[in-house]
């Protein structure tokens, strides 16, 4: 992987022609830039920065970027509904919430991301996707690729290789899409499968689709070839020179204020706290000694915090006072395993010194934490 990244950098250095210090002010109607970072938060921050700072009346922009493993949800989505959060934590896969709408996608280095920046008046996602298809056909005429009315790109009329989303500001807009080249489909399907049962939400749900990598269709393709083909087609359509300019998303001189944008996208309040209100009505079994106990849990979660909590336990399984303290402590807490773990540890310290009671308490808390 390190060798491949090094090769990518060598290739990119060959197509870099525009001096970094002045490229924002280059003449012409278009600009092609590529991130040298594979960090999802930094790359999403670049999108925000360009949208907020660039005069897109003078210069339209194509932004090319790739990420290390990450799951990216739409602005109005529910991460508990969209993905397997426990698996993400186990595999150290990042979770990010973008500022555009649309559904959830899995990113890794086998996935190319394209962002088209224009004024709101010139925003035209169908045209952008047709540009991508034209570039693919120019590279490999035999590829059966086309754009659907849902703004997806399909391979062989059935496999989705590109999803799309957009943000429309007052005067500026951007449309971004993915392109599946050689992503890990096993990880993709595993992490984009929520284990939650009984979750009700008004959040925007993703629409499942069959996917396929372009490299499965043609193993001679490379990500660099695809990036270059798309950049060339963009240059032709915007009548500009074929420059791909590298930018560092951590460069505060080039992108003043970018660090704060990156930090904001990583906060719990943004990733989880922006989730629309939802409820969970579920049950789990607890094996204790020679019996199996059914426990029912009902919770309302608002801004990522538990607003209402009811736990239906077998009678006398916990002293009423301890049960009340648990429910009281959970209410207002983040719906988050780390916070709940810290909370139950504190409560355990004030629990009566009774081994059986401690065992029951620990078992209940372990199961509650698994719900997060």
C-alpha positions, 0 to 999 in steps of 0.5 A: 500500500505504501509503495502504491501511494509512492507511485501515485505521488510520482505520477501526480508530480509529472502532471503538476504544471501550475505553481501552487502559490498562484493557482487560485488566480490562474486565468481561464474558466476552469481549474483541476485540483487533487488532494495529496491527503487520504484523510476523509475529514481533510478532504471534506473540509476542502469542499467546504472551504472552496464552497465558502471562499471561491468566486465560482463566477470566475472559475469552475473547479474539479476536485479529485480526491481519495480516502483511506477506509471511511464510511461517509453519511449524508447530512440528514442520515442516521449512522446507527441506521446506516452502518455497523458502528461496532465493526467500524470501531473494530476495523478502525474505519473512520465515520464522517458526515458530509454537508451534502444530502444523499446516501451512505458510501464506503470509501477506500483507496480503490474509490475515486471521488470527484467534486464539481464546483459551479455557481448555483445557476450553472449547477448541472449534475447530469452533465457532470456524470455524462462527462465521467461516462464520456471519459470512461468510454474514451479510455475503454470504448467497450465499457457499457456505462450509462447515467440513470435518471437517479443520477447513478452510473451503471455498469452493464445496465445493472451494477452501480459504480457511482453514487451522487450527492450535492450541496446547493448554496445561495450562489455556489453549488457543488456536486460530488460523486464516487467511482468504484475502481477497486474497492474492497467489496467485502468490507463495503458490504459488511460495514454498510449493514446496520445490526439494529432492530426496532430503530425508527427514524425520519432520517434519509435512508440509503437505497441498497444497490448491487455494485461492481468494481471497474477493475473487475470488468477491465483489469488493465485499468488503474486509478491513475488512468481514470483520474487522468482521463476524467481530468482531460475530458473536463479540460476539453469541455472547459477549454482549459489546459490539462493541469492537475494541481496538487493541494495539501488540505492542511495548508493554512497559507493556501486555505486559511481557516481549513484546520478549524473546518477539519476539526469541526467535521471530526467532532462527536457533535457533528458526526453523531449529534446532527442525527435526526431524532430517532427511537429504539424499541428492542429486546435482548436475552441475558443468560444468567446462571441457569436462566435466560432473561428477556430484557426490553429497552425503549429509548428516544434519542435526540441530537445523539443523546438519550432523551427518554429511557425505559428498561423492562427488567424482570421483577426484583432483578435489580433493587428499585433504587439502583434501577432508577439511578441507572435510568436517571444517569442514562437520560441526557447521556450521549448514545455512545459506548464510551460514555456509557461505559464510563457512566456505568463504572461510576455507578458500580462504585456506589453499588452495594457490596454484594457479589451477586448484585455486582454480577447482575449489574455488570451483565446488564450494563454490558448488554446496554453498551452493545446497543450503542 
